[in-house]
């Protein structure tokens, strides 16, 4: 029996660009291409986990009995500020990872994933917001721009009739 290659399109990895709550950032790669290329390998899952900026990060801090609530809050905010720097830089990598993987719908708006700067406590799953009063007023201006660019880089323009008038 002769081996006959099966044509596979790379663009089938994520689907459309709207509405999927479980795929806010467009990094879910569960199409035929991903299955054929990586099989049971977990690399795509790990890359997706590392590049996710739309979920709150887990705050893991060492606990001590003699620490006051004020000190715990200050430690949480200090840790959140460090994690926020990392989170604000993730959209550049996400733009490279998802380049050209989504087919736009001309009648739908492009969903830009939020940048989540909060953290969750592992003990009770409480969400702690980052106190932005300590940060410059424009601390998220460039990261929000890069987040929008990363969302636009997902678009596969060869498959849909998208023109410059579609951009709002």
N, CA and C of each residue as an Amber inpcrd file, in Angstrom:
protein
   504
   0.8420000  -1.1780000   0.0000000   0.0000000   0.0000000   0.0000000
   0.8870000   1.2410000   0.0000000   0.5920000   2.1510000  -0.8790000
   1.3780000   3.3780000  -0.9890000   0.8980000   4.4000000   0.0230000
   1.8460000   5.1470000   0.5330000   1.5320000   6.2230000   1.4770000
   1.1060000   7.4540000   0.7070000  -0.0700000   7.9720000   1.0270000
  -0.5520000   9.1750000   0.3730000  -0.6350000  10.2940000   1.4040000
   0.0970000  11.3980000   1.1980000   0.0440000  12.5000000   2.1610000
  -1.3310000  13.1670000   2.1630000  -1.7310000  13.5840000   3.3330000
  -3.0050000  14.2700000   3.5010000  -2.7190000  15.7530000   3.6860000
  -3.3140000  16.6170000   2.8540000  -3.0670000  18.0510000   3.0340000
  -3.6990000  18.5490000   4.3290000  -2.9580000  19.3550000   5.0440000
  -3.4320000  19.9210000   6.3060000  -3.2510000  21.4200000   6.2430000
  -4.2940000  22.1590000   6.5900000  -4.1650000  23.6140000   6.6570000
  -3.7940000  24.0120000   8.0700000  -2.9260000  24.9550000   8.1820000
  -2.4630000  25.3970000   9.4930000  -3.4720000  26.3260000  10.1500000
  -4.3310000  26.9500000   9.3900000  -5.2310000  27.9670000   9.9130000
  -6.3950000  27.4070000  10.7300000  -6.4920000  26.0940000  10.9200000
  -7.6380000  25.5420000  11.6250000  -7.4090000  25.3920000  13.1200000
  -6.4040000  26.0480000  13.6680000  -6.0240000  25.7560000  15.0380000
  -6.8700000  26.4440000  16.0920000  -7.4430000  27.5940000  15.8540000
  -8.1960000  28.2500000  16.9180000  -9.6290000  28.5810000  16.5790000
 -10.0020000  28.6550000  15.3470000 -11.3860000  28.9730000  15.0190000
 -11.6130000  30.4600000  14.8790000 -12.8180000  30.8930000  15.2720000
 -13.1580000  32.3030000  15.0580000 -12.6120000  33.1810000  16.1760000
 -12.8210000  34.4730000  16.0540000 -12.2030000  35.4380000  16.9570000
 -13.1810000  36.0130000  17.9770000 -14.3820000  35.4950000  18.0640000
 -15.3600000  36.1050000  18.9450000 -16.0310000  35.0890000  19.8350000
 -16.5150000  35.5440000  20.9640000 -17.4770000  34.8070000  21.7530000
 -17.0030000  33.6620000  22.6130000 -15.8710000  33.0530000  22.3770000
 -15.4700000  31.8820000  23.1460000 -14.9030000  32.3180000  24.4880000
 -15.6550000  32.0620000  25.5570000 -15.2470000  32.5110000  26.8880000
 -14.0140000  31.7550000  27.3690000 -13.8580000  30.4970000  26.9810000
 -12.7080000  29.7110000  27.4210000 -11.4510000  30.0250000  26.6320000
 -11.5620000  30.8150000  25.5990000 -10.4190000  31.1370000  24.7530000
 -10.3350000  32.6430000  24.5460000 -10.3770000  33.3980000  25.6220000
 -10.3670000  34.8550000  25.5310000  -9.1440000  35.3940000  24.7990000
  -7.9880000  34.8110000  25.0410000  -6.7670000  35.3360000  24.4510000
  -6.3950000  34.6820000  23.1300000  -7.1780000  33.7030000  22.6680000
  -6.9450000  33.0920000  21.3710000  -5.7910000  32.1230000  21.3210000
  -5.3310000  31.6230000  22.4470000  -4.1730000  30.7380000  22.4540000
  -4.5310000  29.2590000  22.4660000  -5.8050000  28.9240000  22.5020000
  -6.1550000  27.5010000  22.5150000  -5.8760000  26.9050000  21.1400000
  -5.0080000  25.9350000  21.1070000  -4.6210000  25.2800000  19.8540000
  -5.0670000  23.8240000  19.9220000  -6.2990000  23.5660000  19.5260000
  -6.7920000  22.1970000  19.6020000  -7.2980000  21.6920000  18.2570000
  -6.7790000  22.2360000  17.1810000  -7.2050000  21.8230000  15.8510000
  -6.4240000  20.6240000  15.3400000  -6.6960000  20.2650000  14.1310000
  -6.0580000  19.1050000  13.5060000  -4.5530000  19.2920000  13.3820000
  -4.1360000  20.5110000  13.0410000  -2.7010000  20.7730000  12.9090000
  -1.9730000  20.5200000  14.2250000  -2.5010000  21.0280000  15.3110000
  -1.8540000  20.8440000  16.6100000  -1.7970000  19.3660000  16.9790000
  -2.8560000  18.6340000  16.7070000  -2.8850000  17.2150000  17.0410000
  -1.8630000  16.4390000  16.2080000  -1.7680000  16.7440000  14.9260000
  -0.8180000  16.0430000  14.0670000   0.6240000  16.4210000  14.3810000
   0.8670000  17.6790000  14.6540000   2.2340000  18.1420000  14.8820000
   2.7670000  17.7510000  16.2490000   1.9350000  17.8620000  17.2830000
   2.4210000  17.6460000  18.6380000   1.8740000  16.3860000  19.3030000
   0.8100000  15.7950000  18.7880000   0.2650000  14.5670000  19.3620000
  -0.0960000  14.7230000  20.8220000   0.4880000  13.8940000  21.6730000
   0.2000000  13.9640000  23.1140000   1.1850000  14.8580000  23.8550000
   2.0710000  15.4880000  23.1150000   3.0320000  16.4090000  23.7190000
   2.2860000  17.5850000  24.3370000   2.7210000  18.0650000  25.4630000
   2.0320000  19.1150000  26.2050000   2.6660000  20.4910000  26.0110000
   3.5100000  20.6690000  25.0070000   4.1830000  21.9600000  24.8220000
   3.2130000  23.1010000  24.5550000   2.2290000  22.8850000  23.6980000
   1.2820000  23.9580000  23.3990000   0.4810000  24.3510000  24.6310000
   0.1190000  23.3880000  25.4440000  -0.6220000  23.6720000  26.6750000
   0.2370000  24.4980000  27.6190000   1.5130000  24.1560000  27.7280000
   2.4120000  24.8920000  28.6130000   2.6630000  26.3090000  28.1070000
   2.8380000  26.4730000  26.7970000   3.0290000  27.8140000  26.2320000
   1.7800000  28.6480000  26.4660000   0.6180000  28.0470000  26.2660000
  -0.6380000  28.7690000  26.5040000  -0.7470000  29.2000000  27.9620000
  -0.3790000  28.3180000  28.8730000  -0.4410000  28.6530000  30.2960000
   0.5190000  29.8050000  30.6260000   1.7030000  29.7770000  30.0420000
   2.6960000  30.8220000  30.3170000   2.2940000  32.1740000  29.7380000
   1.5830000  32.1880000  28.6170000   1.2420000  33.4410000  27.9470000
  -0.1280000  33.9880000  28.3320000  -0.8290000  33.3490000  29.2130000
  -2.1730000  33.7880000  29.5810000  -2.1000000  35.0180000  30.4820000
  -2.6480000  36.1170000  30.0040000  -2.6670000  37.3580000  30.7850000
  -4.0860000  37.7440000  31.1670000  -5.0750000  36.9310000  30.8010000
  -6.4630000  37.2760000  31.0870000  -6.9920000  36.5890000  32.3400000
  -6.1850000  35.7700000  32.9940000  -6.5730000  35.1420000  34.2550000
  -5.7150000  35.7020000  35.3830000  -6.2870000  35.7720000  36.5550000
  -5.5390000  36.2510000  37.7170000  -4.4660000  35.2300000  38.1020000
  -3.3010000  35.7200000  38.4680000  -2.2070000  34.8450000  38.8730000
  -2.4140000  34.3820000  40.3110000  -1.8080000  33.2660000  40.6620000
  -1.8760000  32.7400000  42.0270000  -0.7970000  33.4120000  42.8610000
  -1.1900000  33.9390000  44.0100000  -0.2440000  34.5700000  44.9300000
   0.2070000  33.5380000  45.9530000   1.4600000  33.2110000  45.9110000
   2.0110000  32.2730000  46.8890000   3.0500000  33.0220000  47.7100000
   2.7370000  33.2410000  48.9510000   3.6410000  33.9400000  49.8510000
   3.8550000  33.0870000  51.0920000   5.0770000  33.0940000  51.6160000
   5.2890000  32.3590000  52.8630000   4.5240000  33.0310000  54.0040000
   3.9070000  32.2190000  54.8340000   3.1210000  32.7870000  55.9350000
   3.8880000  32.6520000  57.2450000   3.6110000  33.5920000  58.1270000
   4.2300000  33.5980000  59.4400000   3.1710000  33.9830000  60.4650000
   3.2890000  33.4630000  61.6720000   2.2830000  33.6990000  62.7070000
   2.3380000  35.1250000  63.2510000   3.5030000  35.7460000  63.2580000
   3.6300000  37.0690000  63.8730000   3.5240000  38.2300000  62.8890000
   2.9620000  38.0200000  61.7360000   2.8140000  39.0700000  60.7200000
   1.4200000  39.6910000  60.8530000   1.3720000  41.0170000  60.8180000
   0.0930000  41.7100000  60.9300000  -0.6290000  41.7190000  59.5800000
  -1.9090000  42.0580000  59.6120000  -2.6930000  42.1420000  58.3770000
  -2.1430000  43.1960000  57.4290000  -1.6660000  44.3040000  57.9910000
  -1.0830000  45.3580000  57.1700000   0.1600000  44.8540000  56.4440000
   0.9970000  44.0910000  57.1250000   2.2000000  43.5400000  56.4960000
   1.8440000  42.5250000  55.4070000   0.8060000  41.7420000  55.6520000
   0.3640000  40.7690000  54.6480000  -0.1410000  41.5020000  53.4100000
  -0.9320000  42.5600000  53.6200000  -1.4390000  43.3510000  52.4900000
  -0.2770000  43.9860000  51.7230000   0.7040000  44.5280000  52.4190000
   1.8630000  45.1320000  51.7590000   2.6530000  44.0840000  50.9800000
   2.7940000  42.8860000  51.5120000   3.5040000  41.8170000  50.8150000
   2.7350000  41.3840000  49.5680000   1.4070000  41.3090000  49.6700000
   0.5940000  40.9740000  48.5060000   0.7510000  42.0180000  47.4070000
   0.7120000  43.2930000  47.7730000   0.8410000  44.3590000  46.7820000
   2.2280000  44.3730000  46.1460000   3.2710000  44.1160000  46.9440000
   4.6190000  44.0700000  46.3850000   4.7530000  42.9150000  45.3910000
   4.1970000  41.7740000  45.7490000   4.2440000  40.6120000  44.8470000
   3.4120000  40.8690000  43.5830000   2.2470000  41.4920000  43.7460000
   1.4060000  41.8130000  42.5930000   2.0930000  42.7880000  41.6460000
   2.8490000  43.7470000  42.1800000   3.5700000  44.6800000  41.3110000
   4.6150000  43.9550000  40.4720000   5.3060000  42.9760000  41.0650000
   6.2770000  42.1950000  40.3010000   5.5860000  41.3510000  39.2300000
   4.4810000  40.7200000  39.6130000   3.7540000  39.8840000  38.6600000
   3.0750000  40.7200000  37.5750000   2.7060000  41.9570000  37.9040000
   2.0720000  42.8320000  36.9190000   3.0500000  43.1950000  35.8090000
   4.3030000  43.3970000  36.1360000   5.3050000  43.6810000  35.1050000
   5.3920000  42.5260000  34.1170000   5.3930000  41.3180000  34.6340000
   5.4430000  40.1430000  33.7610000   4.1670000  40.0420000  32.9250000
   3.0190000  40.2470000  33.5670000   1.7330000  40.1420000  32.8730000
   1.6190000  41.1740000  31.7590000   2.0860000  42.3810000  32.0110000
   1.9920000  43.4340000  31.0070000   2.8920000  43.1750000  29.8000000
   3.8730000  42.2980000  29.9250000   4.7690000  41.9890000  28.8190000
   4.3460000  40.7460000  28.0290000   3.3530000  40.0130000  28.5050000
   2.9860000  38.7450000  27.8720000   2.3380000  38.8980000  26.5000000
   1.7190000  40.0220000  26.2220000   0.9960000  40.1690000  24.9550000
   1.9340000  40.1190000  23.7370000   3.1800000  40.5080000  23.8940000
   4.1230000  40.4390000  22.7760000   4.3470000  38.9760000  22.3790000
   4.5740000  38.1180000  23.3540000   4.7430000  36.6970000  23.0820000
   3.4740000  36.0580000  22.5530000   2.3270000  36.4880000  23.0860000
   1.0510000  35.9510000  22.6150000   0.8100000  36.3270000  21.1580000
   1.2280000  37.5190000  20.7620000   1.0880000  37.9250000  19.3690000
   1.9100000  37.0540000  18.4360000   3.1060000  36.6750000  18.8700000
   3.9350000  35.7850000  18.0510000   3.3610000  34.3750000  18.0180000
   2.8520000  33.9080000  19.1380000   2.3350000  32.5440000  19.2520000
   1.0730000  32.3390000  18.4220000   0.2270000  33.3550000  18.3320000
  -1.0680000  33.1990000  17.6630000  -1.1160000  33.8760000  16.2940000
   0.0230000  34.2190000  15.7340000   0.0960000  34.9370000  14.4600000
  -0.6870000  34.2140000  13.3630000  -1.6990000  34.8820000  12.8350000
  -2.4540000  34.3840000  11.7030000  -3.2730000  33.1350000  11.9550000
  -3.7350000  32.9130000  13.1800000  -4.4380000  31.6660000  13.4940000
  -5.9460000  31.8050000  13.5790000  -6.5000000  32.9760000  13.3900000
  -7.9440000  33.1610000  13.5350000  -8.5300000  33.7630000  12.2680000
  -9.6980000  33.2810000  11.9250000 -10.4020000  33.8050000  10.7590000
 -11.3730000  34.8820000  11.2240000 -11.1990000  36.1210000  10.7940000
 -12.0880000  37.1880000  11.2520000 -13.4580000  37.1100000  10.5830000
 -14.4440000  37.5750000  11.2970000 -15.7870000  37.7170000  10.7390000
 -16.0250000  39.2000000  10.4960000 -16.3010000  39.6060000   9.2610000
 -16.4490000  41.0340000   8.9650000 -17.5800000  41.7080000   9.7330000
 -18.5510000  40.9370000  10.2020000 -19.6830000  41.5240000  10.9190000
 -19.4780000  41.5710000  12.4170000 -18.4030000  40.9980000  12.9220000
 -18.1530000  40.9360000  14.3610000 -16.9680000  41.8190000  14.7390000
 -17.0210000  42.3560000  15.9350000 -15.9000000  43.1420000  16.4490000
 -14.7960000  42.2060000  16.9270000 -13.5820000  42.6580000  16.8360000
 -12.4410000  41.8810000  17.2970000 -12.3890000  41.9240000  18.8190000
 -12.3320000  40.7710000  19.4500000 -12.2610000  40.6980000  20.9150000
 -10.8140000  40.8450000  21.3600000 -10.5560000  41.8490000  22.1770000
  -9.2290000  42.0610000  22.7450000  -9.2790000  41.5630000  24.1820000
  -8.4360000  40.6000000  24.5390000  -8.4910000  40.0500000  25.8920000
  -8.0510000  41.0800000  26.9280000  -8.6370000  41.0210000  28.1140000
  -8.2310000  41.9640000  29.1630000  -6.8830000  41.5790000  29.7550000
  -6.1760000  42.5590000  30.2710000  -4.9440000  42.2980000  31.0150000
  -5.3160000  42.2720000  32.4960000  -5.2940000  41.1160000  33.0900000
  -5.6920000  40.9340000  34.4840000  -4.4900000  41.1900000  35.3840000
  -4.5510000  42.2520000  36.1660000  -3.4380000  42.6090000  37.0490000
  -3.7030000  42.2200000  38.4950000  -4.7290000  41.4580000  38.7270000
  -5.0260000  41.0010000  40.0780000  -4.4200000  39.6380000  40.3410000
  -4.5620000  39.1990000  41.5710000  -4.0480000  37.8930000  41.9580000
  -5.0540000  37.1590000  42.8240000  -4.9550000  35.8530000  42.8460000
  -5.8370000  35.0250000  43.6640000  -5.0420000  34.3560000  44.7670000
  -5.6260000  34.3350000  45.9570000  -5.0070000  33.6430000  47.0750000
  -5.3130000  32.1460000  46.9800000  -4.3260000  31.3070000  47.1950000
  -4.5820000  29.8750000  47.0790000  -5.4390000  29.3200000  48.2180000
  -5.4820000  30.0090000  49.3450000  -6.2240000  29.4780000  50.4940000
  -7.7330000  29.5730000  50.3210000  -8.2340000  30.7270000  49.8910000
  -9.6880000  30.8990000  49.7680000 -10.1260000  31.3930000  48.3860000
  -9.2080000  31.4570000  47.4320000  -9.4890000  31.8530000  46.0490000
 -10.0260000  33.2870000  45.9450000  -9.6840000  34.1160000  46.9200000
 -10.1080000  35.5100000  46.9100000  -9.2670000  36.3020000  45.8990000
  -9.9190000  37.2200000  45.1890000  -9.2360000  38.0520000  44.2080000
  -8.7290000  39.3180000  44.8850000  -7.4470000  39.5940000  44.7080000
  -6.8310000  40.8080000  45.2530000  -6.4440000  41.6830000  44.0760000
  -6.9260000  42.9110000  44.0650000  -6.6330000  43.8600000  42.9900000
  -5.3130000  44.5710000  43.2720000  -4.6030000  44.8680000  42.2040000
  -3.3750000  45.6400000  42.3180000  -3.7220000  47.0890000  42.6110000
  -3.0760000  47.6710000  43.5990000  -3.2680000  49.0750000  43.9380000
  -2.4540000  49.9130000  42.9590000  -3.1310000  50.5420000  42.0150000
  -2.4380000  51.2960000  40.9750000  -2.0740000  52.7160000  41.4060000
  -2.4130000  53.0990000  42.6310000  -2.0580000  54.4360000  43.1130000
  -0.5530000  54.5910000  43.2390000   0.1590000  53.4940000  43.4570000
   1.6160000  53.5370000  43.5920000   2.3280000  53.5980000  42.2340000
   1.5930000  53.3330000  41.1690000   2.1810000  53.2510000  39.8280000
   1.9620000  54.5490000  39.0610000   2.7720000  54.8080000  38.0290000
   2.5420000  55.9870000  37.1900000   1.1730000  55.9020000  36.5100000
   0.6260000  57.0420000  36.1540000  -0.7180000  57.0860000  35.5640000
  -0.7920000  56.3280000  34.2430000   0.2910000  56.3260000  33.4840000
   0.2820000  55.6650000  32.1790000   1.0060000  54.3170000  32.2030000
   0.9840000  53.6300000  33.3300000   1.7270000  52.3780000  33.4720000
   1.2540000  51.2990000  32.5040000   0.0200000  51.3640000  32.0540000
  -0.5140000  50.3240000  31.1780000  -0.7570000  50.8130000  29.7480000
  -0.3050000  51.9980000  29.4060000  -0.5800000  52.5400000  28.0720000
   0.0660000  51.6900000  26.9750000   1.3720000  51.4780000  27.0420000
   2.0370000  50.6680000  26.0270000   1.6180000  49.2050000  26.1000000
   1.4950000  48.6170000  27.2720000   1.0110000  47.2220000  27.3080000
  -0.3830000  47.0520000  26.7100000  -1.2760000  48.0040000  26.9070000
  -2.6030000  47.9130000  26.2870000  -2.4890000  48.0210000  24.7630000
  -1.6090000  48.8800000  24.2870000  -1.3640000  48.9800000  22.8480000
  -0.8570000  47.6510000  22.3000000   0.1450000  47.0640000  22.9570000
   0.6920000  45.7870000  22.5080000  -0.3400000  44.6720000  22.6150000
  -1.2290000  44.7490000  23.5820000  -2.3030000  43.7710000  23.7150000
  -3.2470000  43.8560000  22.5120000  -3.5720000  45.0660000  22.0840000
  -4.4090000  45.2350000  20.9000000  -3.7190000  44.7690000  19.6300000
  -2.4270000  45.0360000  19.5240000  -1.6620000  44.5690000  18.3650000
  -1.6190000  43.0490000  18.3470000  -1.4230000  42.4250000  19.5130000
  -1.3970000  40.9570000  19.5860000  -2.7370000  40.3670000  19.1510000
  -3.8320000  41.0140000  19.5440000  -5.1530000  40.5450000  19.1230000
  -5.3070000  40.6730000  17.6150000  -4.8160000  41.7670000  17.0400000
  -4.9180000  41.9650000  15.5880000  -4.0040000  41.0100000  14.8210000
  -2.8700000  40.6470000  15.3990000  -1.9640000  39.7140000  14.7270000
  -2.5510000  38.3140000  14.6120000  -3.5620000  38.0050000  15.4210000
  -4.2350000  36.7100000  15.3130000  -4.9710000  36.5650000  13.9910000
  -5.3640000  37.6720000  13.3980000  -6.2070000  37.6220000  12.2100000
  -5.4650000  37.0520000  11.0030000  -6.1300000  36.1480000  10.3270000
  -5.6380000  35.5870000   9.0860000  -6.3630000  36.3180000   7.9530000
  -5.7190000  37.2920000   7.3910000  -6.3910000  38.1730000   6.4490000
  -6.5900000  37.5660000   5.0680000  -5.9490000  36.4720000   4.7550000
  -6.0910000  35.8710000   3.4460000  -7.4140000  35.1650000   3.2440000
  -8.1720000  34.9130000   4.2880000  -9.4020000  34.1350000   4.1790000
 -10.6710000  34.9620000   4.2240000 -10.6140000  36.1980000   4.6030000
 -11.8270000  37.0090000   4.7290000 -11.6460000  38.3310000   3.9920000
 -12.7670000  38.9300000   3.6440000 -12.7520000  40.2090000   2.9440000
 -12.6790000  41.3390000   3.9620000 -11.5180000  41.5130000   4.5440000
 -11.2970000  42.5680000   5.5320000 -10.4990000  43.6790000   4.8500000
 -11.0010000  44.9070000   4.9670000 -10.2860000  46.0330000   4.3830000
  -9.9460000  47.0170000   5.5000000  -9.2930000  48.0960000   5.1370000
  -8.9050000  49.0860000   6.1430000 -10.1220000  49.7930000   6.7550000
 -11.2780000  49.7430000   6.0890000 -12.4850000  50.3520000   6.6550000
 -13.0650000  49.5240000   7.8010000 -12.6400000  48.2570000   7.9460000
 -13.1110000  47.4000000   9.0230000 -12.5140000  47.7880000  10.3620000
 -11.3120000  48.3930000  10.3360000 -10.6270000  48.7860000  11.5580000
 -11.2990000  50.0180000  12.1290000 -11.6960000  49.9410000  13.3910000
 -12.3810000  51.0520000  14.0470000 -11.4340000  51.7400000  14.9920000
